[in-house]
């Protein structure tokens, strides 16, 4: 491997140098067994780890301490920073993940937004236009679409209906937590004005 150096004195030279670094990282990952549909459109920082068998689609940006597990697919136009994605997950198109953890066989998106301190359980589903912040979302739980969950503990096998909101920011300018137990069914257009605790097996 021949080492090459180059000067960077203009924005054009900076863009060229960046492109070369991204191409080198893509080449390394493909040689290790990562599948990339079009490596010329993938931007993966040196610090990122992607395990063999993962599939990276075009227009994906992976940054920071991100780790992608084996057999996980990251579809087009996803942005993932400082996040841990386990094996056999699907991150569907247009999703944005920041400082979160996703356990094995979970599916996200399309157009899911996971903000810092969110943890998605095994085989859970976070659907289109769902936003979560500082949420522990249990194993096999589902939030299919158009939902905001913040500062919440959601149990296992919970169904969160469309239009559900945790209203965690109160009039006293403090944030409170919503807790929902296992196997609870939450219907559409439900607003939880925190602090709220819902037990298990509730409708």
Backbone bond lengths (Angstrom), bond angles and torsions (degrees), N, CA, C in turn:
res aa  C-N    CA-C-N  psi(-1)  N-CA   C-N-CA  omega(-1)  CA-C   N-CA-C  phi
1 X - - - 1.459 - - 1.524 110.40 -
2 X 1.315 115.31 113.80 1.456 120.85 -178.86 1.522 109.56 -82.21
3 X 1.339 115.99 129.90 1.458 121.00 178.40 1.521 109.53 -87.67
4 X 1.318 115.90 136.83 1.455 121.61 -177.99 1.523 108.37 -126.04
5 X 1.327 116.34 136.25 1.460 120.51 174.70 1.523 108.88 -116.52
6 X 1.342 114.81 154.08 1.459 119.20 178.84 1.512 109.13 -151.04
7 X 1.303 116.11 150.91 1.451 120.68 176.93 1.522 110.81 -81.64
8 X 1.335 115.63 149.86 1.467 121.08 176.79 1.524 107.40 -127.58
9 X 1.331 115.34 104.07 1.457 121.00 -176.93 1.529 113.88 -124.13
10 X 1.337 116.41 -8.33 1.461 120.48 -179.26 1.528 109.02 -136.16
11 X 1.322 115.47 166.96 1.464 119.31 176.76 1.529 111.09 -62.81
12 X 1.316 117.43 -35.46 1.464 120.59 178.82 1.525 111.07 -65.21
13 X 1.345 116.72 -41.67 1.467 120.28 178.66 1.527 110.98 -68.29
14 X 1.334 116.72 -35.40 1.469 120.16 176.64 1.527 110.57 -63.83
15 X 1.339 116.40 -43.19 1.463 120.20 178.51 1.525 111.07 -62.54
16 X 1.333 116.96 -40.47 1.462 120.72 179.03 1.520 111.18 -64.96
17 X 1.342 116.91 -44.21 1.462 120.61 179.19 1.530 111.13 -62.63
18 X 1.329 115.57 -42.25 1.470 119.79 178.72 1.525 110.67 -61.90
19 X 1.333 116.49 -43.50 1.457 120.79 179.92 1.527 110.88 -59.92
20 X 1.335 116.17 -41.91 1.467 119.89 179.91 1.527 111.35 -63.31
21 X 1.335 115.91 -39.65 1.473 119.78 179.50 1.527 110.52 -66.47
22 X 1.341 116.87 -43.77 1.465 119.94 177.95 1.525 111.43 -63.14
23 X 1.337 117.13 -40.28 1.470 119.56 179.46 1.515 111.15 -65.01
24 X 1.340 116.93 -38.63 1.469 120.68 178.92 1.529 110.48 -63.25
25 X 1.328 117.23 -43.72 1.465 120.90 178.70 1.525 110.88 -63.30
26 X 1.338 117.25 -43.41 1.465 120.52 178.61 1.525 111.02 -60.34
27 X 1.322 116.53 -42.41 1.466 120.93 179.24 1.534 110.90 -61.59
28 X 1.343 116.23 -45.09 1.464 120.41 178.61 1.527 111.54 -58.88
29 X 1.335 115.98 -44.48 1.458 120.04 -177.89 1.530 111.35 -67.39
30 X 1.318 117.96 -42.08 1.461 120.48 179.05 1.527 111.27 -64.13
31 X 1.319 116.43 -36.80 1.466 120.03 177.02 1.521 111.72 -66.04
32 X 1.344 116.83 -24.72 1.472 120.54 179.29 1.527 112.66 -88.49
33 X 1.351 117.38 -4.23 1.457 120.02 176.38 1.510 115.70 112.37
34 X 1.338 117.92 9.94 1.461 121.42 175.99 1.528 108.39 -85.10
35 X 1.338 116.50 135.67 1.461 121.50 178.86 1.522 109.51 -94.64
36 X 1.329 116.15 125.23 1.463 121.29 175.41 1.520 108.53 -122.50
37 X 1.330 115.93 127.16 1.456 120.24 -178.41 1.531 110.57 -66.43
38 X 1.345 117.46 -43.83 1.464 122.61 178.10 1.525 108.44 -146.41
39 X 1.335 117.89 91.45 1.473 120.92 -174.87 1.521 114.05 -62.50
40 X 1.328 117.89 -18.19 1.469 118.93 179.70 1.522 112.97 -73.29
41 X 1.344 117.53 -11.58 1.461 120.70 -179.59 1.531 112.56 -114.35
42 X 1.340 116.58 13.35 1.462 121.59 -178.33 1.528 108.93 -109.14
43 X 1.344 116.66 136.16 1.458 121.81 -176.08 1.527 108.49 -123.28
44 X 1.326 116.02 103.15 1.468 121.91 -175.93 1.520 108.37 -124.05
45 X 1.329 116.21 120.56 1.458 120.46 -179.29 1.524 111.46 -71.14
46 X 1.338 115.66 156.40 1.464 121.88 -176.64 1.527 112.60 -56.32
47 X 1.330 117.19 -32.91 1.464 121.94 -175.00 1.526 113.73 -76.59
48 X 1.318 118.12 -10.08 1.464 122.55 -175.35 1.523 110.30 -80.83
49 X 1.335 115.93 143.36 1.470 121.91 175.84 1.525 109.71 -115.13
50 X 1.330 116.22 127.87 1.459 121.83 176.37 1.522 107.45 -127.15
51 X 1.333 116.56 123.05 1.462 120.85 -175.09 1.530 111.63 -82.07
52 X 1.329 116.48 154.12 1.473 120.77 179.41 1.523 112.09 -55.38
53 X 1.318 115.64 142.87 1.456 121.17 179.01 1.514 113.77 93.53
54 X 1.342 117.39 -13.09 1.465 120.38 176.09 1.527 109.19 -69.90
55 X 1.337 115.56 152.83 1.462 121.50 179.53 1.526 108.58 -120.02
56 X 1.327 116.19 123.20 1.460 121.66 -179.60 1.524 108.46 -114.79
57 X 1.323 116.22 118.64 1.461 122.54 -179.79 1.529 110.83 -84.37
58 X 1.336 118.88 171.77 1.462 121.34 -179.87 1.530 113.33 -62.74
59 X 1.338 113.91 156.30 1.464 123.24 174.79 1.531 112.86 60.43
60 X 1.318 115.91 40.95 1.463 122.28 176.17 1.525 108.40 -106.08
61 X 1.349 116.24 137.86 1.463 122.27 178.43 1.529 107.49 -121.53
62 X 1.339 116.82 117.47 1.464 122.80 178.98 1.526 108.48 -116.38
63 X 1.347 116.62 126.35 1.464 120.44 -172.10 1.522 112.47 -130.82
64 X 1.338 114.60 161.23 1.456 123.18 168.99 1.511 113.63 64.93
65 X 1.328 115.90 -133.59 1.468 122.11 -175.80 1.526 112.08 -91.72
66 X 1.314 117.76 22.77 1.464 121.68 -178.07 1.518 111.04 -61.94
67 X 1.343 115.14 140.93 1.464 122.14 174.48 1.517 108.27 -131.62
68 X 1.325 117.03 128.89 1.460 123.54 179.55 1.519 108.26 -113.66
69 X 1.334 117.90 124.09 1.455 122.40 -176.82 1.523 113.57 -78.43
70 X 1.313 115.53 167.38 1.461 122.44 179.53 1.526 111.29 -59.32
71 X 1.326 115.73 142.54 1.469 124.70 174.80 1.524 113.77 64.36
72 X 1.317 116.02 14.18 1.465 120.14 172.17 1.528 108.89 -86.06
73 X 1.325 116.44 139.27 1.455 121.28 178.26 1.523 109.60 -109.72
74 X 1.330 115.54 130.52 1.468 121.47 175.63 1.525 106.91 -114.31
75 X 1.333 115.50 109.00 1.458 121.36 -174.61 1.538 111.76 -77.24
76 X 1.349 118.14 173.80 1.469 121.14 -173.21 1.529 114.66 -58.19
77 X 1.335 113.26 149.88 1.465 123.14 171.21 1.526 113.60 65.51
78 X 1.315 117.10 32.32 1.461 121.20 174.92 1.529 110.21 -97.26
79 X 1.331 115.78 145.02 1.464 123.18 177.65 1.526 106.69 -124.60
80 X 1.328 116.34 119.03 1.465 120.98 -176.02 1.519 108.48 -131.02
81 X 1.347 116.41 124.36 1.465 120.79 -179.49 1.529 110.20 -131.64
82 X 1.329 116.51 134.12 1.474 123.99 174.45 1.531 112.08 49.86
83 X 1.335 117.12 43.21 1.466 121.37 -176.26 1.521 110.63 -126.45
84 X 1.330 114.87 150.47 1.465 121.64 -179.46 1.525 108.79 -110.78
85 X 1.328 116.85 114.44 1.456 122.77 -179.26 1.523 107.64 -112.51
86 X 1.316 117.82 119.96 1.461 122.04 -177.17 1.527 110.86 -74.84
87 X 1.336 115.37 -176.03 1.458 120.71 -176.78 1.533 111.77 -75.27
88 X 1.335 114.53 153.89 1.473 123.60 173.12 1.529 113.49 61.19
89 X 1.313 116.91 33.43 1.469 121.55 173.84 1.527 109.74 -96.94
90 X 1.328 116.07 163.30 1.459 121.29 172.43 1.528 107.63 -126.00
91 X 1.332 115.54 120.07 1.460 121.40 175.15 1.521 105.70 -106.59
92 X 1.325 116.90 102.54 1.458 120.57 -172.64 1.526 111.76 -78.58
93 X 1.319 115.02 166.09 1.461 123.52 -167.94 1.526 113.47 -52.00
94 X 1.326 115.53 141.92 1.450 122.29 171.69 1.514 115.84 76.92
95 X 1.321 118.45 14.84 1.467 120.49 -177.93 1.526 111.03 -88.40
96 X 1.355 115.36 150.49 1.464 122.44 -176.74 1.528 107.83 -128.32
97 X 1.334 116.73 117.38 1.465 122.20 -176.02 1.523 109.38 -122.70
98 X 1.333 115.71 133.90 1.454 120.55 -179.01 1.525 110.41 -139.71
99 X 1.333 116.21 119.64 1.463 123.20 174.58 1.524 111.85 50.59
100 X 1.337 115.83 53.00 1.454 120.30 -179.45 1.525 109.91 -133.07
101 X 1.330 115.44 172.70 1.464 122.01 -178.86 1.518 109.19 -129.52
102 X 1.333 115.69 132.19 1.460 121.68 -178.82 1.523 107.95 -125.38
103 X 1.345 116.10 122.61 1.463 120.21 -177.81 1.526 111.54 -86.83
104 X 1.329 115.42 170.07 1.461 121.40 -168.37 1.530 113.42 -59.66
105 X 1.341 113.06 145.74 1.463 124.52 175.57 1.533 113.56 65.23
106 X 1.317 117.56 16.48 1.468 120.11 174.28 1.529 109.22 -80.65
107 X 1.331 115.66 155.18 1.465 121.01 175.48 1.535 108.98 -125.36
108 X 1.319 115.10 137.27 1.460 121.19 -178.93 1.518 109.60 -128.24
109 X 1.326 116.24 141.08 1.448 121.12 172.00 1.510 113.37 86.03
110 X 1.360 115.42 -170.53 1.467 125.63 5.80 1.527 112.66 -70.23
111 X 1.300 115.14 156.09 1.464 123.39 177.11 1.525 112.99 60.72
112 X 1.328 116.00 44.43 1.466 120.78 171.98 1.526 108.59 -90.49
113 X 1.337 115.79 150.66 1.465 121.83 179.37 1.517 108.43 -129.07
114 X 1.336 116.39 109.62 1.459 121.48 177.43 1.519 109.24 -109.11
115 X 1.324 115.55 118.56 1.457 121.92 -178.40 1.534 110.03 -97.50
116 X 1.345 117.44 172.57 1.462 120.32 -171.63 1.532 115.19 -53.74
117 X 1.348 113.43 148.53 1.467 124.52 176.48 1.524 112.58 67.86
118 X 1.321 116.84 27.25 1.464 121.11 174.36 1.515 109.19 -100.36
119 X 1.320 115.77 137.36 1.466 121.91 179.16 1.525 108.94 -128.22
120 X 1.335 115.99 122.95 1.458 122.45 -178.20 1.523 108.91 -104.78
121 X 1.337 117.29 125.60 1.458 122.19 -175.88 1.524 113.94 -75.25
122 X 1.323 114.79 171.31 1.460 121.62 179.68 1.531 111.45 -57.98
123 X 1.321 115.30 136.43 1.467 123.23 175.12 1.528 113.21 58.40
124 X 1.328 117.07 18.33 1.467 120.12 176.14 1.529 109.61 -78.69
125 X 1.326 115.17 160.53 1.469 120.21 179.26 1.516 109.96 -129.15
126 X 1.331 115.23 124.36 1.457 122.52 174.93 1.519 106.32 -117.63
127 X 1.328 117.40 114.18 1.455 120.62 -168.82 1.513 114.93 -91.87
128 X 1.341 114.64 -160.70 1.454 120.95 -173.89 1.530 112.21 -71.85
129 X 1.325 114.22 136.91 1.461 123.05 178.80 1.528 112.15 58.09
130 X 1.338 115.41 39.37 1.469 121.96 171.33 1.520 107.64 -106.57
131 X 1.341 115.47 130.33 1.461 121.16 177.34 1.519 109.37 -117.30
132 X 1.340 115.45 135.37 1.465 120.30 176.78 1.522 109.59 -132.39
133 X 1.332 114.90 142.87 1.454 121.29 176.68 1.523 109.10 -140.68
134 X 1.334 116.44 123.26 1.473 121.63 178.32 1.533 110.58 55.21
135 X 1.342 114.90 51.45 1.460 121.82 -177.47 1.523 110.09 -120.48
136 X 1.325 115.41 136.03 1.464 120.69 168.25 1.520 106.07 -102.16
137 X 1.333 116.35 110.77 1.464 122.94 -172.27 1.522 107.95 -110.50
138 X 1.349 116.75 116.18 1.449 122.36 -166.59 1.523 116.49 -70.99
139 X 1.312 113.94 167.21 1.462 123.08 179.39 1.536 111.44 -55.97
140 X 1.330 116.23 132.00 1.467 124.99 177.52 1.527 114.25 62.53
141 X 1.329 117.53 15.44 1.455 119.95 174.72 1.524 109.89 -80.42
142 X 1.347 115.46 158.27 1.463 120.21 -175.45 1.522 110.58 -135.42
143 X 1.334 115.03 135.54 1.465 122.19 169.17 1.524 104.43 -134.18
144 X 1.321 116.32 96.56 1.458 121.01 -165.95 1.513 115.80 -72.89
145 X 1.351 117.80 -36.22 1.453 117.41 -172.83 1.522 113.02 -170.68
146 X 1.331 114.74 149.41 1.469 123.35 168.52 1.528 112.96 51.75
147 X 1.324 115.74 58.21 1.464 121.05 -175.22 1.518 110.23 -139.19
148 X 1.351 116.87 145.52 1.465 121.15 170.96 1.527 109.02 -120.66
149 X 1.330 115.90 122.96 1.460 122.07 174.96 1.525 108.15 -123.92
150 X 1.336 115.93 122.06 1.454 120.82 177.89 1.512 110.53 -135.28
151 X 1.333 116.95 144.09 1.467 122.37 179.04 1.528 110.30 49.82
152 X 1.333 115.86 59.38 1.468 119.95 -174.70 1.516 111.85 -140.43
153 X 1.340 114.77 147.25 1.463 122.77 169.84 1.519 107.24 -111.56
154 X 1.333 116.87 114.47 1.457 122.80 -178.24 1.525 107.71 -111.54
155 X 1.323 116.98 127.80 1.462 121.28 -176.65 1.516 113.88 -71.64
156 X 1.343 115.29 -164.94 1.460 122.26 -178.92 1.528 111.23 -88.00
157 X 1.324 115.73 147.30 1.476 123.41 175.93 1.529 112.32 56.14
158 X 1.326 115.72 36.26 1.465 121.68 177.50 1.526 108.97 -91.28
159 X 1.331 116.67 141.34 1.461 121.08 172.64 1.526 108.68 -106.77
160 X 1.339 115.72 122.95 1.458 121.26 177.27 1.526 107.71 -106.84
161 X 1.332 117.05 115.26 1.455 121.23 -176.72 1.521 113.47 -74.11
162 X 1.320 114.56 162.16 1.465 123.09 -178.84 1.533 110.96 -57.20
163 X 1.332 116.25 136.12 1.456 120.74 175.93 1.516 114.77 82.54
164 X 1.312 117.87 12.73 1.470 120.99 179.18 1.528 110.29 -77.36
165 X 1.327 115.60 140.18 1.464 121.84 179.91 1.527 109.46 -134.29
166 X 1.335 116.67 135.86 1.462 119.75 165.00 1.523 106.98 -96.06
167 X 1.325 115.12 113.92 1.475 121.73 -178.38 1.526 106.94 -88.35
168 X 1.329 115.23 83.27 1.465 119.85 -168.65 1.525 113.66 -95.47
169 X 1.318 117.90 -6.85 1.461 121.03 -177.49 1.524 108.12 -105.79
170 X 1.325 116.34 108.86 1.464 121.44 -168.95 1.525 112.44 -92.76
171 X 1.345 114.47 173.76 1.465 120.85 -178.84 1.523 112.28 -64.50
172 X 1.350 117.13 -22.95 1.465 120.20 178.16 1.533 112.13 -83.51
173 X 1.333 116.33 10.80 1.470 123.71 177.81 1.525 111.45 62.07
174 X 1.323 115.94 33.30 1.459 121.66 173.38 1.522 108.79 -122.37
175 X 1.338 115.87 159.56 1.461 120.01 178.96 1.524 110.07 -107.14
176 X 1.339 115.25 141.71 1.456 121.70 -178.48 1.526 109.71 -127.07
177 X 1.310 115.57 161.68 1.461 120.90 -172.90 1.524 112.11 -102.05
178 X 1.335 115.09 145.83 1.456 122.92 171.00 1.526 108.32 -107.57
179 X 1.338 116.68 133.31 1.468 121.66 178.46 1.522 109.05 -122.64
180 X 1.335 115.96 129.41 1.469 121.79 -179.69 1.521 108.06 -128.04
181 X 1.341 116.93 127.78 1.459 122.02 -175.39 1.520 113.86 -77.37
182 X 1.329 115.67 178.04 1.465 122.74 -177.08 1.531 112.12 -65.28
183 X 1.330 114.88 145.47 1.474 124.41 171.11 1.532 113.03 61.11
184 X 1.308 116.90 21.52 1.459 120.24 178.25 1.524 110.38 -82.94
185 X 1.330 115.86 143.15 1.460 122.37 179.18 1.525 108.96 -107.12
186 X 1.321 115.76 117.96 1.464 121.68 177.64 1.520 107.69 -107.98
187 X 1.324 117.03 120.13 1.458 121.01 -178.99 1.517 112.74 -77.52
188 X 1.323 115.15 177.98 1.465 121.04 -176.78 1.528 112.32 -68.11
189 X 1.333 114.86 149.54 1.463 123.11 172.72 1.529 112.21 61.36
190 X 1.333 115.38 45.28 1.468 121.03 178.48 1.522 109.53 -104.08
191 X 1.332 116.08 135.52 1.459 120.55 177.75 1.526 109.45 -119.92
192 X 1.321 115.68 121.90 1.461 122.02 177.98 1.523 108.37 -100.15
193 X 1.341 116.92 110.42 1.459 121.22 -179.78 1.526 107.58 -89.05
194 X 1.332 115.57 98.82 1.459 121.40 -173.11 1.529 111.64 -66.11
195 X 1.357 117.34 153.21 1.467 125.94 2.90 1.537 112.75 -79.23
196 X 1.329 115.38 131.14 1.467 121.88 179.08 1.524 108.12 -135.34
197 X 1.348 115.28 138.57 1.465 119.70 173.28 1.515 108.25 -125.11
198 X 1.341 116.21 123.90 1.458 123.54 177.62 1.525 107.33 -112.52
199 X 1.310 118.49 132.83 1.462 121.58 -177.64 1.519 113.59 -75.12
200 X 1.327 115.87 -169.76 1.465 121.91 177.68 1.520 110.19 -87.48
201 X 1.336 116.56 156.12 1.473 123.87 176.53 1.528 112.40 56.07
202 X 1.328 115.28 38.98 1.465 121.91 179.94 1.530 108.77 -105.15
203 X 1.310 116.15 148.52 1.464 122.03 171.69 1.524 107.38 -114.77
